[in-house]
Amino acid sequence: MNKGELVDMIAQKTSVTKKEADAILTAIVDAIVETVSEGDKVSLVGFGSFEARDRQAREGRNPKTNEKMIIPATRVPAFSAGKAFKERVHQSR
């Protein structure tokens, strides 16, 4: 599913226009990105949590030359699925 298909589904389920659904989805995504980039966590009960996590520096290899290199420490976004989400996915097998 891409963003357009998600907007269509939101519009259908909430009886709003596609333009309104797109604006709402964009606002939600922007709010999550802004909050996580500031170092805070976003928790949606039953769905999951978005947060920033620190990755330590580590040793890697250049795949072309097989030369060892140091991959610097970085901060990355992470998502952890909530219990209800995990159970729903598990049941759909």
Biopython code that builds the backbone (N, CA, C, O; Angstrom):
import numpy as np
from Bio.PDB.StructureBuilder import StructureBuilder

atoms = [
    (1, "MET", "N", (0.847, -1.169, 0.000)),
    (1, "MET", "CA", (0.000, 0.000, 0.000)),
    (1, "MET", "C", (0.892, 1.231, 0.000)),
    (1, "MET", "O", (1.846, 1.319, 0.773)),
    (2, "ASN", "N", (0.578, 2.172, -0.865)),
    (2, "ASN", "CA", (1.325, 3.423, -0.891)),
    (2, "ASN", "C", (0.486, 4.541, -0.252)),
    (2, "ASN", "O", (-0.636, 4.305, 0.195)),
    (3, "LYS", "N", (1.038, 5.744, -0.215)),
    (3, "LYS", "CA", (0.347, 6.844, 0.460)),
    (3, "LYS", "C", (-1.014, 7.136, -0.178)),
    (3, "LYS", "O", (-1.986, 7.378, 0.537)),
    (4, "GLY", "N", (-1.096, 7.117, -1.492)),
    (4, "GLY", "CA", (-2.357, 7.391, -2.180)),
    (4, "GLY", "C", (-3.436, 6.385, -1.808)),
    (4, "GLY", "O", (-4.588, 6.757, -1.582)),
    (5, "GLU", "N", (-3.064, 5.116, -1.744)),
    (5, "GLU", "CA", (-4.022, 4.079, -1.366)),
    (5, "GLU", "C", (-4.439, 4.229, 0.093)),
    (5, "GLU", "O", (-5.597, 3.990, 0.437)),
    (6, "LEU", "N", (-3.503, 4.622, 0.950)),
    (6, "LEU", "CA", (-3.827, 4.852, 2.357)),
    (6, "LEU", "C", (-4.778, 6.044, 2.496)),
    (6, "LEU", "O", (-5.726, 5.990, 3.279)),
    (7, "VAL", "N", (-4.533, 7.100, 1.753)),
    (7, "VAL", "CA", (-5.425, 8.267, 1.771)),
    (7, "VAL", "C", (-6.820, 7.858, 1.327)),
    (7, "VAL", "O", (-7.806, 8.271, 1.936)),
    (8, "ASP", "N", (-6.918, 7.052, 0.271)),
    (8, "ASP", "CA", (-8.224, 6.570, -0.198)),
    (8, "ASP", "C", (-8.948, 5.789, 0.899)),
    (8, "ASP", "O", (-10.147, 5.979, 1.103)),
    (9, "MET", "N", (-8.233, 4.916, 1.603)),
    (9, "MET", "CA", (-8.849, 4.112, 2.652)),
    (9, "MET", "C", (-9.307, 4.988, 3.819)),
    (9, "MET", "O", (-10.393, 4.790, 4.363)),
    (10, "ILE", "N", (-8.471, 5.955, 4.196)),
    (10, "ILE", "CA", (-8.847, 6.867, 5.281)),
    (10, "ILE", "C", (-10.091, 7.657, 4.895)),
    (10, "ILE", "O", (-11.010, 7.801, 5.702)),
    (11, "ALA", "N", (-10.128, 8.165, 3.675)),
    (11, "ALA", "CA", (-11.280, 8.945, 3.207)),
    (11, "ALA", "C", (-12.552, 8.096, 3.228)),
    (11, "ALA", "O", (-13.616, 8.576, 3.618)),
    (12, "GLN", "N", (-12.438, 6.856, 2.815)),
    (12, "GLN", "CA", (-13.588, 5.959, 2.777)),
    (12, "GLN", "C", (-14.079, 5.629, 4.190)),
    (12, "GLN", "O", (-15.284, 5.632, 4.442)),
    (13, "LYS", "N", (-13.166, 5.348, 5.099)),
    (13, "LYS", "CA", (-13.550, 4.942, 6.454)),
    (13, "LYS", "C", (-14.043, 6.094, 7.321)),
    (13, "LYS", "O", (-14.781, 5.872, 8.281)),
    (14, "THR", "N", (-13.643, 7.325, 6.997)),
    (14, "THR", "CA", (-14.013, 8.461, 7.836)),
    (14, "THR", "C", (-15.007, 9.408, 7.188)),
    (14, "THR", "O", (-15.414, 10.389, 7.811)),
    (15, "SER", "N", (-15.399, 9.142, 5.972)),
    (15, "SER", "CA", (-16.348, 9.988, 5.239)),
    (15, "SER", "C", (-15.867, 11.428, 5.099)),
    (15, "SER", "O", (-16.653, 12.368, 5.215)),
    (16, "VAL", "N", (-14.563, 11.593, 4.845)),
    (16, "VAL", "CA", (-14.021, 12.905, 4.518)),
    (16, "VAL", "C", (-13.506, 12.844, 3.082)),
    (16, "VAL", "O", (-13.379, 11.763, 2.507)),
    (17, "THR", "N", (-13.214, 14.001, 2.510)),
    (17, "THR", "CA", (-12.705, 14.016, 1.143)),
    (17, "THR", "C", (-11.274, 13.492, 1.118)),
    (17, "THR", "O", (-10.594, 13.445, 2.143)),
    (18, "LYS", "N", (-10.835, 13.104, -0.066)),
    (18, "LYS", "CA", (-9.461, 12.615, -0.208)),
    (18, "LYS", "C", (-8.470, 13.737, 0.120)),
    (18, "LYS", "O", (-7.406, 13.485, 0.687)),
    (19, "LYS", "N", (-8.820, 14.960, -0.236)),
    (19, "LYS", "CA", (-7.953, 16.100, 0.053)),
    (19, "LYS", "C", (-7.809, 16.292, 1.568)),
    (19, "LYS", "O", (-6.709, 16.539, 2.062)),
    (20, "GLU", "N", (-8.907, 16.179, 2.294)),
    (20, "GLU", "CA", (-8.862, 16.309, 3.752)),
    (20, "GLU", "C", (-8.080, 15.149, 4.376)),
    (20, "GLU", "O", (-7.284, 15.356, 5.292)),
    (21, "ALA", "N", (-8.306, 13.938, 3.881)),
    (21, "ALA", "CA", (-7.601, 12.766, 4.400)),
    (21, "ALA", "C", (-6.101, 12.894, 4.166)),
    (21, "ALA", "O", (-5.301, 12.534, 5.030)),
    (22, "ASP", "N", (-5.717, 13.410, 2.995)),
    (22, "ASP", "CA", (-4.297, 13.606, 2.693)),
    (22, "ASP", "C", (-3.701, 14.642, 3.643)),
    (22, "ASP", "O", (-2.587, 14.457, 4.133)),
    (23, "ALA", "N", (-4.422, 15.720, 3.909)),
    (23, "ALA", "CA", (-3.934, 16.758, 4.821)),
    (23, "ALA", "C", (-3.771, 16.205, 6.236)),
    (23, "ALA", "O", (-2.800, 16.523, 6.921)),
    (24, "ILE", "N", (-4.715, 15.382, 6.668)),
    (24, "ILE", "CA", (-4.653, 14.785, 8.007)),
    (24, "ILE", "C", (-3.470, 13.830, 8.109)),
    (24, "ILE", "O", (-2.701, 13.891, 9.068)),
    (25, "LEU", "N", (-3.322, 12.951, 7.124)),
    (25, "LEU", "CA", (-2.207, 11.994, 7.137)),
    (25, "LEU", "C", (-0.863, 12.716, 7.113)),
    (25, "LEU", "O", (0.054, 12.342, 7.844)),
    (26, "THR", "N", (-0.744, 13.731, 6.290)),
    (26, "THR", "CA", (0.491, 14.502, 6.209)),
    (26, "THR", "C", (0.801, 15.170, 7.547)),
    (26, "THR", "O", (1.950, 15.182, 7.989)),
    (27, "ALA", "N", (-0.224, 15.722, 8.187)),
    (27, "ALA", "CA", (-0.033, 16.368, 9.494)),
    (27, "ALA", "C", (0.417, 15.360, 10.554)),
    (27, "ALA", "O", (1.275, 15.667, 11.381)),
    (28, "ILE", "N", (-0.160, 14.168, 10.529)),
    (28, "ILE", "CA", (0.213, 13.124, 11.496)),
    (28, "ILE", "C", (1.668, 12.711, 11.294)),
    (28, "ILE", "O", (2.436, 12.635, 12.253)),
    (29, "VAL", "N", (2.041, 12.447, 10.051)),
    (29, "VAL", "CA", (3.411, 12.029, 9.762)),
    (29, "VAL", "C", (4.394, 13.135, 10.140)),
    (29, "VAL", "O", (5.433, 12.863, 10.741)),
    (30, "ASP", "N", (4.069, 14.381, 9.791)),
    (30, "ASP", "CA", (4.942, 15.503, 10.139)),
    (30, "ASP", "C", (5.108, 15.634, 11.650)),
    (30, "ASP", "O", (6.211, 15.882, 12.137)),
    (31, "ALA", "N", (4.015, 15.467, 12.391)),
    (31, "ALA", "CA", (4.069, 15.575, 13.851)),
    (31, "ALA", "C", (4.941, 14.466, 14.445)),
    (31, "ALA", "O", (5.717, 14.717, 15.367)),
    (32, "ILE", "N", (4.820, 13.247, 13.927)),
    (32, "ILE", "CA", (5.636, 12.128, 14.419)),
    (32, "ILE", "C", (7.110, 12.379, 14.123)),
    (32, "ILE", "O", (7.958, 12.209, 14.998)),
    (33, "VAL", "N", (7.416, 12.783, 12.889)),
    (33, "VAL", "CA", (8.806, 13.033, 12.496)),
    (33, "VAL", "C", (9.409, 14.151, 13.350)),
    (33, "VAL", "O", (10.536, 14.026, 13.830)),
    (34, "GLU", "N", (8.664, 15.240, 13.541)),
    (34, "GLU", "CA", (9.159, 16.369, 14.332)),
    (34, "GLU", "C", (9.415, 15.961, 15.785)),
    (34, "GLU", "O", (10.450, 16.302, 16.360)),
    (35, "THR", "N", (8.475, 15.236, 16.367)),
    (35, "THR", "CA", (8.601, 14.821, 17.762)),
    (35, "THR", "C", (9.776, 13.880, 17.965)),
    (35, "THR", "O", (10.562, 14.060, 18.895)),
    (36, "VAL", "N", (9.904, 12.877, 17.102)),
    (36, "VAL", "CA", (11.001, 11.902, 17.232)),
    (36, "VAL", "C", (12.348, 12.565, 16.964)),
    (36, "VAL", "O", (13.335, 12.252, 17.629)),
    (37, "SER", "N", (12.396, 13.476, 16.000)),
    (37, "SER", "CA", (13.669, 14.145, 15.704)),
    (37, "SER", "C", (14.117, 15.039, 16.853)),
    (37, "SER", "O", (15.305, 15.338, 16.971)),
    (38, "GLU", "N", (13.181, 15.475, 17.705)),
    (38, "GLU", "CA", (13.521, 16.267, 18.885)),
    (38, "GLU", "C", (13.934, 15.389, 20.065)),
    (38, "GLU", "O", (14.295, 15.899, 21.126)),
    (39, "GLY", "N", (13.880, 14.068, 19.881)),
    (39, "GLY", "CA", (14.320, 13.142, 20.921)),
    (39, "GLY", "C", (13.203, 12.594, 21.785)),
    (39, "GLY", "O", (13.465, 11.834, 22.716)),
    (40, "ASP", "N", (11.961, 12.962, 21.500)),
    (40, "ASP", "CA", (10.828, 12.449, 22.265)),
    (40, "ASP", "C", (10.257, 11.196, 21.615)),
    (40, "ASP", "O", (10.557, 10.888, 20.462)),
    (41, "LYS", "N", (9.438, 10.485, 22.362)),
    (41, "LYS", "CA", (8.826, 9.236, 21.899)),
    (41, "LYS", "C", (7.348, 9.491, 21.603)),
    (41, "LYS", "O", (6.691, 10.248, 22.317)),
    (42, "VAL", "N", (6.829, 8.860, 20.555)),
    (42, "VAL", "CA", (5.405, 8.932, 20.216)),
    (42, "VAL", "C", (4.822, 7.539, 20.407)),
    (42, "VAL", "O", (5.234, 6.595, 19.733)),
    (43, "SER", "N", (3.861, 7.405, 21.324)),
    (43, "SER", "CA", (3.232, 6.107, 21.592)),
    (43, "SER", "C", (1.769, 6.158, 21.196)),
    (43, "SER", "O", (1.020, 7.033, 21.631)),
    (44, "LEU", "N", (1.377, 5.210, 20.368)),
    (44, "LEU", "CA", (-0.023, 5.059, 19.973)),
    (44, "LEU", "C", (-0.465, 3.700, 20.517)),
    (44, "LEU", "O", (-0.110, 2.655, 19.971)),
    (45, "VAL", "N", (-1.243, 3.733, 21.598)),
    (45, "VAL", "CA", (-1.634, 2.505, 22.299)),
    (45, "VAL", "C", (-2.298, 1.534, 21.322)),
    (45, "VAL", "O", (-3.214, 1.905, 20.587)),
    (46, "GLY", "N", (-1.828, 0.302, 21.326)),
    (46, "GLY", "CA", (-2.365, -0.734, 20.454)),
    (46, "GLY", "C", (-1.682, -0.791, 19.096)),
    (46, "GLY", "O", (-1.701, -1.827, 18.433)),
    (47, "PHE", "N", (-1.078, 0.320, 18.680)),
    (47, "PHE", "CA", (-0.405, 0.355, 17.381)),
    (47, "PHE", "C", (1.099, 0.201, 17.542)),
    (47, "PHE", "O", (1.698, -0.718, 16.983)),
    (48, "GLY", "N", (1.714, 1.110, 18.311)),
    (48, "GLY", "CA", (3.150, 1.010, 18.516)),
    (48, "GLY", "C", (3.768, 2.314, 18.938)),
    (48, "GLY", "O", (3.068, 3.282, 19.235)),
    (49, "SER", "N", (5.097, 2.336, 18.963)),
    (49, "SER", "CA", (5.849, 3.509, 19.416)),
    (49, "SER", "C", (6.923, 3.862, 18.401)),
    (49, "SER", "O", (7.567, 2.991, 17.817)),
    (50, "PHE", "N", (7.095, 5.156, 18.209)),
    (50, "PHE", "CA", (8.166, 5.693, 17.373)),
    (50, "PHE", "C", (9.141, 6.393, 18.297)),
    (50, "PHE", "O", (8.729, 7.148, 19.178)),
    (51, "GLU", "N", (10.449, 6.149, 18.105)),
    (51, "GLU", "CA", (11.445, 6.804, 18.929)),
    (51, "GLU", "C", (12.771, 6.863, 18.183)),
    (51, "GLU", "O", (12.970, 6.179, 17.179)),
    (52, "ALA", "N", (13.671, 7.691, 18.693)),
    (52, "ALA", "CA", (15.019, 7.756, 18.145)),
    (52, "ALA", "C", (15.906, 6.841, 18.983)),
    (52, "ALA", "O", (15.797, 6.807, 20.208)),
    (53, "ARG", "N", (16.776, 6.109, 18.317)),
    (53, "ARG", "CA", (17.717, 5.228, 19.016)),
    (53, "ARG", "C", (19.132, 5.557, 18.562)),
    (53, "ARG", "O", (19.366, 5.913, 17.407)),
    (54, "ASP", "N", (20.063, 5.431, 19.490)),
    (54, "ASP", "CA", (21.474, 5.678, 19.178)),
    (54, "ASP", "C", (22.132, 4.370, 18.768)),
    (54, "ASP", "O", (21.987, 3.348, 19.439)),
    (55, "ARG", "N", (22.859, 4.417, 17.655)),
    (55, "ARG", "CA", (23.663, 3.275, 17.223)),
    (55, "ARG", "C", (25.110, 3.597, 17.518)),
    (55, "ARG", "O", (25.593, 4.678, 17.180)),
    (56, "GLN", "N", (25.796, 2.679, 18.137)),
    (56, "GLN", "CA", (27.208, 2.884, 18.457)),
    (56, "GLN", "C", (28.061, 2.739, 17.201)),
    (56, "GLN", "O", (27.655, 2.110, 16.224)),
    (57, "ALA", "N", (29.242, 3.330, 17.248)),
    (57, "ALA", "CA", (30.193, 3.159, 16.149)),
    (57, "ALA", "C", (30.580, 1.687, 16.096)),
    (57, "ALA", "O", (30.641, 1.013, 17.125)),
    (58, "ARG", "N", (30.836, 1.204, 14.910)),
    (58, "ARG", "CA", (31.190, -0.211, 14.769)),
    (58, "ARG", "C", (32.116, -0.385, 13.566)),
    (58, "ARG", "O", (32.249, 0.498, 12.719)),
    (59, "GLU", "N", (32.741, -1.544, 13.525)),
    (59, "GLU", "CA", (33.638, -1.847, 12.426)),
    (59, "GLU", "C", (32.853, -2.519, 11.309)),
    (59, "GLU", "O", (32.023, -3.393, 11.560)),
    (60, "GLY", "N", (33.116, -2.109, 10.088)),
    (60, "GLY", "CA", (32.479, -2.721, 8.934)),
    (60, "GLY", "C", (33.512, -2.969, 7.850)),
    (60, "GLY", "O", (34.709, -2.781, 8.063)),
    (61, "ARG", "N", (33.042, -3.390, 6.693)),
    (61, "ARG", "CA", (33.950, -3.637, 5.567)),
    (61, "ARG", "C", (33.373, -2.991, 4.319)),
    (61, "ARG", "O", (32.163, -2.999, 4.089)),
    (62, "ASN", "N", (34.266, -2.437, 3.527)),
    (62, "ASN", "CA", (33.883, -1.901, 2.236)),
    (62, "ASN", "C", (33.652, -3.095, 1.308)),
    (62, "ASN", "O", (34.582, -3.866, 1.074)),
    (63, "PRO", "N", (32.445, -3.268, 0.775)),
    (63, "PRO", "CA", (32.175, -4.461, -0.045)),
    (63, "PRO", "C", (32.989, -4.520, -1.341)),
    (63, "PRO", "O", (33.221, -5.607, -1.870)),
    (64, "LYS", "N", (33.424, -3.369, -1.858)),
    (64, "LYS", "CA", (34.214, -3.379, -3.090)),
    (64, "LYS", "C", (35.655, -3.826, -2.840)),
    (64, "LYS", "O", (36.200, -4.647, -3.579)),
    (65, "THR", "N", (36.258, -3.276, -1.792)),
    (65, "THR", "CA", (37.683, -3.534, -1.556)),
    (65, "THR", "C", (37.934, -4.499, -0.413)),
    (65, "THR", "O", (39.064, -4.944, -0.213)),
    (66, "ASN", "N", (36.899, -4.825, 0.335)),
    (66, "ASN", "CA", (36.983, -5.686, 1.507)),
    (66, "ASN", "C", (37.857, -5.065, 2.602)),
    (66, "ASN", "O", (38.322, -5.753, 3.510)),
    (67, "GLU", "N", (38.068, -3.750, 2.495)),
    (67, "GLU", "CA", (38.894, -3.029, 3.460)),
    (67, "GLU", "C", (38.079, -2.718, 4.718)),
    (67, "GLU", "O", (36.905, -2.359, 4.631)),
    (68, "LYS", "N", (38.710, -2.859, 5.886)),
    (68, "LYS", "CA", (38.036, -2.545, 7.142)),
    (68, "LYS", "C", (37.817, -1.038, 7.229)),
    (68, "LYS", "O", (38.637, -0.246, 6.764)),
    (69, "MET", "N", (36.691, -0.659, 7.836)),
    (69, "MET", "CA", (36.406, 0.755, 8.037)),
    (69, "MET", "C", (35.573, 0.913, 9.299)),
    (69, "MET", "O", (34.943, -0.041, 9.756)),
    (70, "ILE", "N", (35.568, 2.096, 9.854)),
    (70, "ILE", "CA", (34.769, 2.382, 11.037)),
    (70, "ILE", "C", (33.481, 3.070, 10.586)),
    (70, "ILE", "O", (33.519, 4.097, 9.907)),
    (71, "ILE", "N", (32.361, 2.503, 10.965)),
    (71, "ILE", "CA", (31.061, 3.113, 10.696)),
    (71, "ILE", "C", (30.753, 3.985, 11.904)),
    (71, "ILE", "O", (30.672, 3.482, 13.024)),
    (72, "PRO", "N", (30.581, 5.286, 11.691)),
    (72, "PRO", "CA", (30.413, 6.195, 12.828)),
    (72, "PRO", "C", (29.096, 5.971, 13.573)),
    (72, "PRO", "O", (28.139, 5.419, 13.030)),
    (73, "ALA", "N", (29.076, 6.415, 14.836)),
    (73, "ALA", "CA", (27.850, 6.359, 15.639)),
    (73, "ALA", "C", (26.816, 7.274, 14.983)),
    (73, "ALA", "O", (27.162, 8.281, 14.365)),
    (74, "THR", "N", (25.557, 6.911, 15.125)),
    (74, "THR", "CA", (24.486, 7.704, 14.523)),
    (74, "THR", "C", (23.205, 7.543, 15.323)),
    (74, "THR", "O", (23.099, 6.673, 16.187)),
    (75, "ARG", "N", (22.252, 8.378, 15.027)),
    (75, "ARG", "CA", (20.941, 8.318, 15.668)),
    (75, "ARG", "C", (19.931, 7.961, 14.574)),
    (75, "ARG", "O", (19.891, 8.610, 13.529)),
    (76, "VAL", "N", (19.120, 6.934, 14.814)),
    (76, "VAL", "CA", (18.192, 6.451, 13.792)),
    (76, "VAL", "C", (16.766, 6.380, 14.337)),
    (76, "VAL", "O", (16.572, 6.167, 15.534)),
    (77, "PRO", "N", (15.767, 6.556, 13.469)),
    (77, "PRO", "CA", (14.388, 6.377, 13.912)),
    (77, "PRO", "C", (14.082, 4.885, 14.055)),
    (77, "PRO", "O", (14.629, 4.052, 13.331)),
    (78, "ALA", "N", (13.194, 4.565, 15.007)),
    (78, "ALA", "CA", (12.829, 3.164, 15.224)),
    (78, "ALA", "C", (11.337, 3.074, 15.525)),
    (78, "ALA", "O", (10.748, 3.989, 16.100)),
    (79, "PHE", "N", (10.743, 1.966, 15.130)),
    (79, "PHE", "CA", (9.336, 1.699, 15.418)),
    (79, "PHE", "C", (9.240, 0.366, 16.128)),
    (79, "PHE", "O", (9.853, -0.617, 15.711)),
    (80, "SER", "N", (8.470, 0.334, 17.204)),
    (80, "SER", "CA", (8.199, -0.911, 17.918)),
    (80, "SER", "C", (6.700, -1.148, 17.870)),
    (80, "SER", "O", (5.923, -0.324, 18.355)),
    (81, "ALA", "N", (6.290, -2.262, 17.293)),
    (81, "ALA", "CA", (4.869, -2.568, 17.187)),
    (81, "ALA", "C", (4.273, -2.851, 18.561)),
    (81, "ALA", "O", (4.915, -3.464, 19.414)),
    (82, "GLY", "N", (3.049, -2.401, 18.760)),
    (82, "GLY", "CA", (2.341, -2.652, 20.010)),
    (82, "GLY", "C", (1.792, -4.067, 20.065)),
    (82, "GLY", "O", (1.761, -4.775, 19.058)),
    (83, "LYS", "N", (1.365, -4.464, 21.238)),
    (83, "LYS", "CA", (0.888, -5.830, 21.466)),
    (83, "LYS", "C", (-0.289, -6.183, 20.555)),
    (83, "LYS", "O", (-0.293, -7.248, 19.938)),
    (84, "ALA", "N", (-1.280, -5.305, 20.467)),
    (84, "ALA", "CA", (-2.461, -5.575, 19.640)),
    (84, "ALA", "C", (-2.083, -5.707, 18.164)),
    (84, "ALA", "O", (-2.622, -6.557, 17.455)),
    (85, "PHE", "N", (-1.165, -4.871, 17.709)),
    (85, "PHE", "CA", (-0.706, -4.919, 16.318)),
    (85, "PHE", "C", (-0.004, -6.245, 16.045)),
    (85, "PHE", "O", (-0.272, -6.903, 15.039)),
    (86, "LYS", "N", (0.896, -6.634, 16.945)),
    (86, "LYS", "CA", (1.623, -7.895, 16.778)),
    (86, "LYS", "C", (0.666, -9.089, 16.756)),
    (86, "LYS", "O", (0.812, -9.996, 15.937)),
    (87, "GLU", "N", (-0.305, -9.077, 17.656)),
    (87, "GLU", "CA", (-1.269, -10.196, 17.718)),
    (87, "GLU", "C", (-2.103, -10.264, 16.451)),
    (87, "GLU", "O", (-2.373, -11.356, 15.950)),
    (88, "ARG", "N", (-2.517, -9.117, 15.922)),
    (88, "ARG", "CA", (-3.331, -9.089, 14.701)),
    (88, "ARG", "C", (-2.556, -9.637, 13.512)),
    (88, "ARG", "O", (-3.103, -10.389, 12.705)),
    (89, "VAL", "N", (-1.288, -9.265, 13.403)),
    (89, "VAL", "CA", (-0.445, -9.749, 12.310)),
    (89, "VAL", "C", (-0.215, -11.245, 12.457)),
    (89, "VAL", "O", (-0.255, -11.982, 11.472)),
    (90, "HIS", "N", (0.027, -11.699, 13.693)),
    (90, "HIS", "CA", (0.272, -13.124, 13.948)),
    (90, "HIS", "C", (-0.955, -13.958, 13.590)),
    (90, "HIS", "O", (-0.809, -15.057, 13.055)),
    (91, "GLN", "N", (-2.154, -13.464, 13.870)),
    (91, "GLN", "CA", (-3.387, -14.205, 13.598)),
    (91, "GLN", "C", (-3.718, -14.282, 12.126)),
    (91, "GLN", "O", (-4.481, -15.154, 11.711)),
    (92, "SER", "N", (-3.158, -13.383, 11.323)),
    (92, "SER", "CA", (-3.502, -13.342, 9.902)),
    (92, "SER", "C", (-2.758, -14.389, 9.076)),
    (92, "SER", "O", (-2.888, -14.416, 7.852)),
    (93, "ARG", "N", (-1.989, -15.241, 9.727)),
    (93, "ARG", "CA", (-1.227, -16.273, 8.999)),
    (93, "ARG", "C", (-2.123, -17.332, 8.464)),
    (93, "ARG", "O", (-1.653, -18.275, 7.827)),
]
sb = StructureBuilder()
sb.init_structure("model")
sb.init_model(0)
sb.init_chain("A")
sb.init_seg("    ")
for serial, (resi, resn, name, xyz) in enumerate(atoms, 1):
    if name == "N":
        sb.init_residue(resn, " ", resi, " ")
    sb.init_atom(name, np.array(xyz, "f"), 0.0, 1.0, " ", f" {name:<3s}", serial, name[0])
structure = sb.get_structure()
